[in-house]
Amino acid sequence: MVLLIVGVLGLVAAALAMVRLRAEVRGLAERAEVIARRVDALPPDLSRVFGNEDRHIISVELLNLFELAHKETWVARPLSVLTPRLLRDLIHRHVVGRVRENLTAAGVDADVRLHRVR
């Protein structure tokens, strides 16, 4: 009986420690994000790709994604209801291709990539 009580108390202590550690990690992540915003650091996903060197990166966020998709093809409306994520990925790839073509046509040597930032 004593071992059972000691075991249960150990589990409770471990669960409380886990909850406390998760809260601490969440707090540290929030602080890191605030500091990164202050120094204009790249998000972790992009800093892994580009590094933390002194580089200039142009970022584009598509704000009217589904409108753009509906203009491009009649299939977009049903697809946006059934598989919005797939449609989003297709449109992003299409736009990246267009940007590459336009930059190449203008004589710009650029590395155009698509990154998903969380």
N, C-alpha and C positions, 0 to 999 in steps of 0.2 A: 504494500500500500504506500509506503514511504517513497519507494522508487517511482511509482506512478505519479505521485504528487510532485516529486522533484522533476520528473520528465515533463509534466504539464507546465510547471513553472518555467522550465527551460524553454519550452516552445513559446510560451507567452512572452518571455524576455526577448527571444529571437525575433518574434513578430513585431514587437515594439521597436526593436533596434532597426529592423528592415523599414518600417514606416518612417522612422526618424531619418534614416539615411536617404530614403527616396525624396523626402521633403527637402533635405539639404542639397541633394543633387539638383532638384528642380530650381531651388533658389540660386545655386551657383550658375546654372545654365541661363537663368534670366539675367543675372548680373553680367555674365559674359556677353550676352546678346546686347545689353545696353552699352557696355564698353566698346564692343565692336562697332556699333552704330556711331558712337562718338568719334571714333578714329577712322570711320569710313572703310572698315575692313571688309573683305569679301566674305560671303557666307561660307561655312565649312565645306560645302559641296564644291564650290568654285575654287576655294583656295587649294584644295587637293589637286585640282586640274591645272590651275595657273600658277600656283605657288604664291608666296607673299612678297614677290619682287616688286619693284617700282614699275608697274605696267598700267596702261590706260585701257580700260575695257568699256565698250559701249554696250549697254543693256537695253533690250527691247521687250516690253510686256504687251502682249496683244489683249486689248480691252474689249473688243467687239468680236470675239472669236466665232461665236455661233452665227452672228450676222454675216460675217465674212464667208463662212461655210455655206450659208443659205444662198448667197449671191453666186457662189462658184458652181453649185450643182443642186438639182432638185432632190437628190437622194439624202441631202444633209438633214432635212427636217425629221424624217423618220429615224435616221441614224442617231440624231441628237437625243431622241427619246429613249432609244434602245441601248445605245452604247456611247454615252457622252465622252468617256475617256478615250475611246478609240478614235472618235471623230476629232477630239482635241489634238491627239498625237498626229493624225493625218494632216490637219491644217498646219500645225507647227512645222512639220517636215516640208510641206508645200511652200510655206513662207520662207523657210531657211533656203530652200532651193532658189526661190525668186531673188532673195537678197544676194546669194552667191552669184547668180547670173548677172544681176545689175552691177555689182561691184566689179566683176570681171570685165564686163562691157565698158565700164568707165576706166579701166586700167588700174584698178586698185588691187594690190596683192594683200588679201586678208584671209585669216583663218576663221571661218564662220562655223560655229558649233551650236548645238542645241543642248541646253542643260536644264535639268529639272531641279529647282531649288525648293527645299521644304519650308 
